[in-house]
Every structure is written in C-alpha cells, then in structure tokens.
Amino acid sequence: MLSKEKLARISELSKMKKAGTLTTEQAKEQTALRQEYLDTFRSTMRDTIENVRVFDPSGEEVTPEKLRQKQSKNLN
C-alpha cells in the first residue's frame, strides 16, 4: 500500500491541477505518483484474486482451472 504521505501528495497535486496552478515539474511528479499507485493497486488486486477459492451453494469448489493452475504454481 502507498504511504499516507504519498496519497496526500496525489490529492494535493490533483487540487492544484483543478485550480490551474500545476507546474510542468509537478505534473511529472503527479504522473509518477499515479503510476506508482496503480502498480501497487494492481499488484495487491492480483495477489488477492490469485488466492481466492470459489465454492457453489452445495459446497463444491468451482474455482476456474486457470486460477487453480496459477495457485498451485505459486505454492511451488
């Protein structure tokens, strides 16, 4: 997860952009911070999805085969 300081900075830069006071250097910083945020989010989401098991109402596991293969690969 991104630090609170970085998230606050993203918000601050966003407000500056809306106000029209964002400099070129700050725009580059904003782009880099947003990319770091997206990379972190995607990584966390991928880890979460790769550890999910799906069960139907009768209790049978119905996790898609592709996901099962990925999970067993991660265990090794």
Rosetta silent file (secondary structure, phi, psi, omega in degrees, C-alpha in Angstrom):
SEQUENCE: MLSKEKLARISELSKMKKAGTLTTEQAKEQTALRQEYLDTFRSTMRDTIENVRVFDPSGEEVTPEKLRQKQSKNLN
SCORE:     score description
SCORE:     0.000 S_00000001
   1 L     0.000  146.295  178.845    0.000    0.000    0.000 S_00000001
   2 L   -73.454  146.414 -179.137    1.138    3.523   -0.724 S_00000001
   3 L   -66.898  157.661  179.180    2.101    5.666    2.251 S_00000001
   4 H   -62.265  -33.094 -179.805   -0.328    8.248    3.591 S_00000001
   5 H   -65.287  -42.103 -179.993    2.114   10.989    2.640 S_00000001
   6 H   -68.678  -40.210  177.445    2.157    9.904   -0.999 S_00000001
   7 H   -63.818  -40.261  177.550   -1.632    9.618   -1.133 S_00000001
   8 H   -63.987  -38.817  179.975   -1.925   13.089    0.393 S_00000001
   9 H   -66.578  -39.250  176.792    0.530   14.421   -2.188 S_00000001
  10 H   -59.905  -44.836  179.441   -1.508   12.890   -5.025 S_00000001
  11 H   -63.838  -42.932  179.936   -4.612   14.646   -3.668 S_00000001
  12 H   -61.407  -45.278  179.361   -2.740   17.919   -3.264 S_00000001
  13 H   -65.344  -35.497  178.199   -1.444   17.794   -6.834 S_00000001
  14 H   -63.893  -43.221  177.628   -4.926   16.942   -8.095 S_00000001
  15 H   -63.349  -39.507  178.835   -6.367   20.010   -6.376 S_00000001
  16 H   -64.684  -38.168  179.419   -3.596   22.146   -7.855 S_00000001
  17 H   -65.166  -42.956  178.581   -4.378   20.803  -11.316 S_00000001
  18 H   -63.120  -34.358 -179.887   -8.073   21.623  -10.927 S_00000001
  19 H   -79.531  -12.613  179.222   -7.126   25.136   -9.802 S_00000001
  20 L    81.862   21.227 -178.361   -4.835   25.521  -12.807 S_00000001
  21 L  -112.055   18.430 -177.689   -1.688   26.129  -10.760 S_00000001
  22 L   -83.551  127.197  178.022    0.163   22.915  -11.552 S_00000001
  23 L   -85.118  169.366  179.599    3.676   23.380  -12.981 S_00000001
  24 H   -61.420  -42.158  179.684    5.285   21.059  -15.520 S_00000001
  25 H   -64.183  -40.569  178.553    7.542   19.570  -12.847 S_00000001
  26 H   -68.498  -33.921  177.452    4.584   18.957  -10.556 S_00000001
  27 H   -64.362  -39.523  177.026    2.673   17.347  -13.426 S_00000001
  28 H   -65.395  -41.045  177.654    5.555   14.904  -13.919 S_00000001
  29 H   -62.215  -42.668  179.824    5.567   14.175  -10.184 S_00000001
  30 H   -61.570  -43.932  179.285    1.803   13.599  -10.301 S_00000001
  31 H   -61.410  -44.104  179.994    2.165   11.187  -13.220 S_00000001
  32 H   -64.722  -42.920  179.754    4.896    9.242  -11.415 S_00000001
  33 H   -65.897  -41.113  177.853    2.902    9.055   -8.177 S_00000001
  34 H   -63.069  -40.599  179.091   -0.239    7.940  -10.009 S_00000001
  35 H   -64.686  -41.800  177.347    1.725    5.234  -11.819 S_00000001
  36 H   -62.202  -41.819  178.246    3.202    4.026   -8.519 S_00000001
  37 H   -61.441  -47.396 -179.792   -0.309    3.975   -7.033 S_00000001
  38 H   -63.470  -41.024  178.400   -1.694    1.977   -9.969 S_00000001
  39 H   -61.883  -43.454  179.264    1.189   -0.504   -9.871 S_00000001
  40 H   -65.059  -44.821  179.527    0.651   -1.052   -6.152 S_00000001
  41 H   -60.408  -47.593 -178.563   -3.115   -1.396   -6.581 S_00000001
  42 H   -62.759  -41.082  179.412   -2.759   -3.885   -9.443 S_00000001
  43 H   -63.117  -45.476  179.502   -0.227   -5.953   -7.530 S_00000001
  44 H   -64.177  -43.192  179.700   -2.439   -6.105   -4.445 S_00000001
  45 H   -64.517  -42.761  178.813   -5.515   -6.958   -6.516 S_00000001
  46 H   -60.399  -45.478  178.953   -3.627   -9.668   -8.415 S_00000001
  47 H   -60.952  -40.928  179.896   -2.434  -11.216   -5.133 S_00000001
  48 H   -64.244  -49.349 -177.893   -5.978  -11.156   -3.753 S_00000001
  49 H   -63.791  -38.541 -177.954   -7.530  -12.733   -6.835 S_00000001
  50 H   -70.775  -10.407  179.113   -4.841  -15.396   -7.070 S_00000001
  51 L  -110.237   11.357 -178.839   -5.661  -16.537   -3.529 S_00000001
  52 L   -90.124  138.799  171.848   -9.444  -16.773   -3.936 S_00000001
  53 L  -117.272  138.162 -175.674  -11.250  -20.077   -3.967 S_00000001
  54 L  -110.952  132.050  179.375  -14.802  -20.207   -5.350 S_00000001
  55 E  -124.956  142.406  176.016  -17.495  -22.528   -3.995 S_00000001
  56 L   -83.997  173.918 -176.710  -21.006  -23.149   -5.278 S_00000001
  57 L   -58.994  -24.716 -179.901  -24.013  -23.258   -2.899 S_00000001
  58 L   -85.996   -1.230  176.901  -23.611  -27.013   -2.370 S_00000001
  59 L    95.821    0.833  178.608  -20.043  -26.565   -1.134 S_00000001
  60 L   -79.719  137.635  177.909  -18.248  -27.838   -4.221 S_00000001
  61 E   -74.931  128.740 -179.640  -15.177  -25.921   -5.262 S_00000001
  62 L  -126.103   29.595  177.918  -15.709  -24.342   -8.683 S_00000001
  63 L   -60.094  132.178  179.397  -12.551  -22.262   -8.910 S_00000001
  64 L   -55.958  143.249 -176.227  -11.670  -21.798  -12.599 S_00000001
  65 H   -57.468  -40.659 -179.787   -8.973  -24.195  -13.791 S_00000001
  66 H   -59.813  -40.571  178.733   -6.694  -21.378  -14.941 S_00000001
  67 H   -69.937  -39.152  176.910   -6.763  -19.888  -11.437 S_00000001
  68 H   -60.537  -41.400  178.564   -6.145  -23.295   -9.832 S_00000001
  69 H   -63.198  -41.794  179.513   -3.075  -23.754  -12.015 S_00000001
  70 H   -64.422  -41.823  179.667   -1.781  -20.322  -11.029 S_00000001
  71 H   -64.021  -44.217  179.361   -2.366  -21.083   -7.335 S_00000001
  72 H   -68.829  -32.014  176.526   -0.510  -24.404   -7.485 S_00000001
  73 H   -66.274  -38.529  179.864    2.321  -22.746   -9.399 S_00000001
  74 H   -69.230  -28.052  179.373    2.584  -20.099   -6.651 S_00000001
  75 H   -71.461  -27.178 -177.381    2.799  -22.797   -3.968 S_00000001
  76 L   -83.316    0.000    0.000    5.883  -24.329   -5.570 S_00000001
